[in-house]
């Protein structure tokens, strides 16, 4: 679904991504983690086309639908239920077309409405709204009657209802109570398409995702499993890096000692030169400074 190849992006006097690459399986739910300011929200903007990379490619199928919850839904006179139903653009377009369609076209419209299960849309929308804390009485209230926090929930409900091929969620539990957050965990776990999620909610990152995508030092590293699994894999990777570097440092010291001792010796010149070549081939192993990435920082 989402393919990022050699992404480079520099802005505001700093580098965010340096030849970063990753391919997200489809369908999959992926959490995006990394320290604050590392570029998680910036990556969302690059995916949505709001920012342009300096080089590299972000590839998404042309027909793929992308949805993000960036801001609260406008305070309009449209009812809550109709607002959510309108998020399914195909259904809304077909329903509007029925009003003026030629008789020979109406059969095709009704056939497509049946295929997308349009009749069940109101009940599906109501189920999502109820899960996010809205009451049955709220369904007929105009959007203008809801506060900003509740209109953020509406924006989230609309995105979930439309079921885009790629769903981008940035801190989706910020405006939810515990019951709503638990409902969202379960909903995302069975989401049928690809979702990329930024969240400080550790439970959400453990219970709702298949993969964890780590933004670190300008790169993108994909790990299987939720956040706890990521932490374990990350710690093991750091341990192996440290062990390998310690082994390499010991070898480097041994080779350098031999070179320093025998570089002036005619009898050992060939052996010393061989060790100089070996030293040149030892690529330094970088150990990871960012040893722990808490979702709470």
N, C-alpha and C positions, 0 to 999 in steps of 0.2 A: 504493500500500500504506500508506504513512505520510504523513499530512498534518498539518502544524503551522501553525496560523493565529493570529497576534497573541499569541503566548505571553508571559505576564508571570509571573515567579517571583522572589520576594524571600525570603531566609531568612538566619538567623544574622548579621543586621546588614548585609547587602549585597544588591545586585541581581545576579541571574544572567542573566535574560532580560528584555528590554524590547521587547515587541511583535515578537518573532521569528517569522518564517514561512518554511516550506520545504515542498516536495512532493517526495517521493522516488519515482523511477520504479520500476515493478515489472515484471519482476524486476531487481534491481541489487544490486551489492555496493558499499557506501559506507563510506569511512573517516571517522571523526570526529576532527578535529584541532583543536588550540588549546593555549595555554600551560597549564601545570599550575595547577589551581585555578579555571580559567575556567568550568567547569560541564559537562564532558563526562560524567562519571559521574552527575552530578545529572540530566542530560537522560535518561539510561537509566532512572533511578528514576521520573522523570515519565512516561516512556513505559509503564513497567510498572505504574503506578498506585500506587507506594509513596509518592510525594509528589503533592500536588495543586497545580496552578497557581493563582496569584492571579486570573488571567483568561486568556482565549484558549482554544483547543481543540487537543487532540491526537487526531486521528481515525485509527482503524484499523478495517477491516471487522470486523463482529461475529463472523463465523465464523473469522476469522484466528487461527492458533495462534502464540503468541509463546514463545520459549525463550531463557533467558540462563544463562550459566555464572558463578554468583555465588560458589560455595563448593565445597569438595571433597565428593565423594559419601560418604554415611555408611558407617562400617565395619560392615557387616552380615555375616550368614552366607550370604547369597545369592551364587552364583557370579558371576564377572565377566561371562560371556556372558549369563546370565539377567538380570543387572542392565541390560545394554544393550538386550536384547530388550524389557524392560518399559517402556523409554522410548517405544516406539511404542504409545501408549495404545489406539488403535483395535484393533490386532492383539491386544494383551494382553486386551482386553475380549472380543473375539470368541472367542479361544481358551478363555477361562474360561467363556464362555456355552455353548460346545459341551458342557461337562461335564454340564449340567443342562437343555439346551434340549429342547423338545418336538419330536417327529419332523417336524412340518410346518414348524418354524422352521429346522431344520438345513440345509435346502437353500439358504436365503437366506444363512445364515452362511458356508457353504462357497463360495458364489458371490462374496461380498464378499472373503473371504480370497484367492480366486484373483485378483480384481481388483487387490488391493493387493500381489500377489506375495509372500504371506506365507511360502511355502515357501523362498524365497531369503533370508529375513531373517537366519538364522544365519550364512550366508556373507557377507552384506553387513556384519553387525556385526563379524565376525572380520576382515574387510578393513580396516575403520576402526581397530579396536584394533591390528592389526598396524602400520598406518601411524603410529600414535601411540607405537609402541615396545613393545607387549605381544607376548609369544611365544605360540605355540600352546598350550604347557603352562599358560600363565596363565589360559586361558579357563575352566578348571574350578576355579580357586582361589577361595575365598570372599573377599569384599571386605575382611574384617577383616585379611587377611594383607598388604594393600598399605599403604604409607606415605601420608602426607597428600599429598605431591606426585604420587604415582601416582593417588590418588583424584581429584585435580584433573583429570588426564588422562581418567579415567573419566567425569567430569561433562561434559567437552568431547566425548568420544566419544558419550555419550548424546544430547547436543544435536544433533550432526551426524547421528546415526542417525535421530532422529525427524523431521528435515527440516521444521522449523516454517516458517510463512509469513514470519515475521520473526525472524531470529536475531540476538541481541545478544551481542557478544563483547568483553569488556574485558581487554586484554592476554593474548590466548590463547596466545602463545608463551612466556610466563614460565616454564612448567614443562616446556618441550620442549627437546630437544637440537637440533642443527643439522639432522639427518636428519628429525626430526619436524616442525620448522618448515617445511622445504622441502615435506614431504608436505602440510602444512596449506595452504600457499600454493596448491598445485595443486588441492586439494580445494575451497577457497573459490572459486577461479577458475571452476569448473564447478558451483558450488552453484546449484540450480534456482530458488531463491526470493530473497527480499530479506534482506540481511545488513547490519548496522551494526556497525562494528569500531573499537574504540579500541586503538591499538598504538604502541609505540615502535620497532617493527621496520620500518625504512625499506623493506627489500626486500619485505616483505609488503604494505606500502601501495602499492608500485609495481607489483607483479605480480599482485595478487589483486582489485583494486577497479576499478569503472567510474567512480566519482565520489568527490570529496573534499568533505566538509561541514565548513566552518570555523566554529568558535565564536569570535566576537570582539566585544567591546564590547556584549554583550547581544544580538547578532544571529546569524543563521544564514545563511551564504553558501555556495551549492553551486557547485562547479567540476567540469568534466568531467576524467576521467583520474585517474591515480595521483598520488603525492605530488610527484614531480619536476615533473609537468605543473602541479600546483597552485602550486608555488613560482614557476614561470615566469609563469603567469597572474597571480599575486598581485603579483609584481615589476612586471609591465607595468601593472597597475591602479594601483599606487602611483606609477609614473612619470607616467602620464597625469593622475592627481590632482594631482601636484606641478606639472606643466606648466600645467594649467588654473588652478590657484590662483595661480601666478606671473603668468599673463596677467591674471587678474581683479584681483590686487593692483596691477598696473601701471595698469589701467583705473581702479581706485578712486582711486589717487594722482593720476592726471591729472584726473579729475572733481573731486576735492576741491580741487586746486590752482586750477581755474577758479572754483569756488564761492568760495573764500577771496579770490580776486583781484577778483572782479566782483560779489559779493553786495551791495555798497553802491552799485553803479553803476546809475543809473536806466536807462541805455541798454542795459545787459546783464542787467537784472533777470529778464526772461523766460527768457533762456538759462540763467542761474544756477539759477533755480527748476526748469527742466527737468532739469538735471544733479543737483539735490538728489533729485528723484523717481527718477532712474536709480540713484543711490547707494542709495536705500532698497530698490530691487528686487534689488540684488545680494546673493543669498543666499551667506553664507560657505561655502566649500568646505573640509570637514574633511579633512586629510591623515591617513593611517593611521600611528599611532605604532608598531603592532606589525608592523614591516616584515618580520620573519623569524620563522617559526614552526617551529622544529626539532622533529621527533618525539622528540628525545632530551632535551627540557626539560619 
